Amino acid sequence: MLRLGPLHLHWSLILGATLFCAAQPRPLLLLGYAAVLLAHVAGHAAALPGTRVGVSAVMLHGLGGELLGEGETTPLRRSVIALCGVLAQLALLTAALLARDALPADLHDAFIRR
């Protein structure tokens, strides 16, 4: 099991949520924003098994998230770990496109249009 450690929330998370929701605090838009951020971090975490990188915390910020920790890996593997965050967001977009008719309007907007 992958232990991610404590969750740190950067101040820019509030700014990102405000901009993402266009200063309209609709709950489903905020939920969609959080889902995109969590998918991003989960993508990074999914790429870690098999490396010597240890995660001590998770940092969420306005543009995504990152895993904080220590350990060394090759530059190529580090690039793959970074890419997996974006690929997880792409997977979420694909799922939202496939289920677009079943999603509430605000979630559709959060996952596909923003």
C-alpha positions as CSV (number, residue, x, y, z in Angstrom):
1,M,0.0,0.0,0.0
2,L,1.2,3.5,-0.9
3,R,1.3,5.8,2.1
4,L,1.1,9.4,1.0
5,G,1.6,11.2,4.3
6,P,0.0,14.4,5.3
7,L,-1.9,16.7,2.9
8,H,-0.6,20.3,2.6
9,L,-2.8,22.9,1.0
10,H,-1.0,25.9,-0.6
11,W,-2.6,29.3,-0.5
12,S,-2.8,29.4,-4.3
13,L,-5.5,26.6,-4.1
14,I,-8.0,29.3,-3.1
15,L,-6.9,31.5,-6.0
16,G,-7.1,28.6,-8.4
17,A,-10.6,27.6,-7.2
18,T,-11.8,31.2,-7.5
19,L,-10.4,31.5,-11.1
20,F,-11.6,28.0,-12.1
21,C,-15.1,28.7,-10.8
22,A,-15.1,32.3,-12.3
23,A,-15.9,33.6,-8.8
24,Q,-19.2,31.7,-8.9
25,P,-19.0,29.4,-5.9
26,R,-21.2,26.5,-7.2
27,P,-20.6,23.4,-5.2
28,L,-20.3,21.0,-8.2
29,L,-17.8,23.2,-9.9
30,L,-15.7,23.2,-6.8
31,L,-16.1,19.4,-6.6
32,G,-15.0,19.1,-10.2
33,Y,-11.9,21.3,-9.5
34,A,-11.0,19.1,-6.5
35,A,-11.5,15.9,-8.6
36,V,-9.1,17.2,-11.3
37,L,-6.5,18.1,-8.7
38,L,-6.8,14.7,-6.9
39,A,-6.7,12.8,-10.2
40,H,-3.5,14.7,-11.0
41,V,-1.8,13.8,-7.7
42,A,-3.1,10.2,-8.0
43,G,-1.4,10.0,-11.4
44,H,1.9,10.9,-9.9
45,A,1.4,8.4,-7.1
46,A,0.6,5.6,-9.6
47,A,4.0,6.0,-11.2
48,L,5.9,5.6,-8.0
49,P,5.9,1.8,-7.4
50,G,9.3,0.4,-8.4
51,T,11.2,3.5,-7.6
52,R,13.3,4.5,-4.6
53,V,11.3,7.6,-4.0
54,G,9.5,8.0,-0.7
55,V,6.6,10.3,-0.3
56,S,6.3,12.2,3.0
57,A,3.5,14.5,2.1
58,V,1.1,15.7,-0.7
59,M,1.0,19.4,-1.7
60,L,-2.1,20.7,-3.5
61,H,-1.8,24.1,-5.1
62,G,-3.7,26.1,-7.7
63,L,-2.2,24.5,-10.7
64,G,-2.3,20.8,-9.6
65,G,-0.3,19.0,-7.0
66,E,3.0,17.4,-6.2
67,L,4.3,14.6,-4.0
68,L,6.9,15.8,-1.4
69,G,9.5,13.4,-0.3
70,E,13.0,12.1,-0.8
71,G,14.9,9.6,-2.8
72,E,16.6,9.5,-6.2
73,T,15.5,8.3,-9.5
74,T,16.7,8.7,-13.1
75,P,15.8,11.9,-15.0
76,L,13.7,9.8,-17.4
77,R,11.7,8.2,-14.6
78,R,11.2,11.6,-13.0
79,S,9.8,12.8,-16.3
80,V,7.5,9.8,-16.4
81,I,6.2,10.5,-12.9
82,A,5.5,14.1,-13.9
83,L,3.8,13.0,-17.1
84,C,1.5,10.6,-15.2
85,G,-0.2,13.5,-13.5
86,V,-1.3,15.0,-16.8
87,L,-2.2,11.6,-18.1
88,A,-4.5,11.0,-15.1
89,Q,-6.2,14.3,-15.9
90,L,-6.6,13.1,-19.6
91,A,-8.2,9.9,-18.3
92,L,-10.6,11.9,-16.2
93,L,-11.4,14.1,-19.3
94,T,-12.0,10.9,-21.4
95,A,-14.3,9.5,-18.8
96,A,-16.2,12.7,-18.6
97,L,-16.6,12.8,-22.4
98,L,-17.9,9.3,-22.4
99,A,-20.4,10.1,-19.6
100,R,-21.2,13.7,-20.7
101,D,-25.0,13.1,-20.9
102,A,-25.1,11.6,-17.4
103,L,-23.2,14.4,-15.7
104,P,-24.8,17.4,-14.1
105,A,-24.2,20.6,-16.0
106,D,-21.7,22.0,-13.5
107,L,-19.6,18.8,-13.5
108,H,-19.7,18.7,-17.3
109,D,-18.5,22.2,-17.3
110,A,-15.7,21.5,-14.7
111,F,-14.4,18.4,-16.5
112,I,-14.7,19.3,-20.1
113,R,-15.0,23.0,-20.7
114,R,-12.6,24.5,-18.1
